[in-house]
Amino acid sequence: MYKLKGWRQVWIGALAALLLAGCGGDRVAPATLAQLAGAADAFDGELVETEGVVHRFDDPEHYWLEDDAINRVAVIPGEAVAGHLGERLRVVGRFTYHPERGRRIEIDPAATAAANVSVP
């Protein structure tokens, strides 16, 4: 009976390790929009948590988060924030920067949920 219990614990531990490895092990880096704008290269490729007011431009349609100092980061997919136009919103996602394409966050719904942040 004891060995079965021991193997069960090993099995549960292995399963938990496998699930954590499947999540990529990325840590979410909290960052303000000012930090993302001022040090975009340093955050490139990182999973970040940030917040700002949702804005939209119609042609071509795109969405971004903006702070009071007008630091901006594009948000994709736009549908994830479209219902929050004009509202302050916290998101979690992969930040990327390219000198010609600018700064953007691709929202990660699983990471957003894990951080207890709601994005529709």
N, C-alpha and C positions, 0 to 999 in steps of 0.2 A: 504494500500500500504506500509506503514511504517513497519508493522509487517512482511510482506513477505520479505522485504529487510533485516530486523534483523535476521530472520530465515535463510536466505541465507548466511549471514555472519557467523552464528553459524555453519551451515552445512559445509562451506568451511574450517573454523577453525578446526572442528572435523576431516574432511578428511585429512587435512595437518598433524595433530597430529598423526593420524593413520598411514600415510605413513612414518613419521619420526620414529615412534615406530617400524614399520616393518623393518626398516634399521638397527635395533639393537642399534642405538645410539652410536656406537663405534666411538671414536675419533682416528684419525690417529696420531701416535707418530713418529715424524721425528727422525731418528737414523742413525748414520754412521755405517759402517760395523765394525769398531773398537769398538764402543759401544755395538753392538750386540754380538761380540765375547767376550768382556771383562765382560759383565754383562748379559749373556744369561738367567740366571734364572729370572732376573728382568723383562725381556721382554717376557718371555714365555707366549704364549696365546694372546699377544697384536697385534693389527693391526698397522703395521709400514710402514713407507715410507723410503726407502734407495736407494742407488745407488752404482754401481760398474761395472767393466768390465766383460762381459759374457765369461765364459770359459766352455769347454766341455771335458768329458772323454768318450772314446768309449766303453769300456767293463768293467762293464755294463754302458750303456749310461746314463749319468747324466750331469746336468748343474749347475753352481754356479756363484755367483757374487764375485768378488775379488777386493780389493783395492791395493794401492801401497805397503802397509805393509804386504801384503799377508793374510789379514783377509778374511775369506771365509764364505759364507752362501749358502747352496744349494737352488735351485729354482725349484718348481714344479707348474704346469706341465712344463716340459722342452720344450714342443712345443711352449709355450708362449714366449720363449726367443731365440729359435733356430736360427731364422733369424737375430739375432744381435750378433753372435759370434765375439768376439774381440772388440765390441763397448761398450762404457760407456752407461749404461741404468739405469733409475730410475723406481722402481716398488713399488707397494703398495700391502701388503698382510698380512696374519696371520703368525706371527713368532712363531715357536715352538723349544724347545730345549729338548733333551734327552741325558743323558751322553753316551749312547751306540750308538745312531743313529745320534747324532750331531745336528747342527743348520740348520733350513730350513725355507723358506718362501713359503707359498702356495699363489700364486698370486690371488688377488681378482679383477677380471676385472671391476666390478661396482665401487669399491672404487678407482681403478686406474683411471678410466674415470672421477670420481667425483673430483679427485685431479688434473685433467687436465694433466695426464701423459699418454703417449701412449705406449701400449704393444700390439703387434698384436694378 
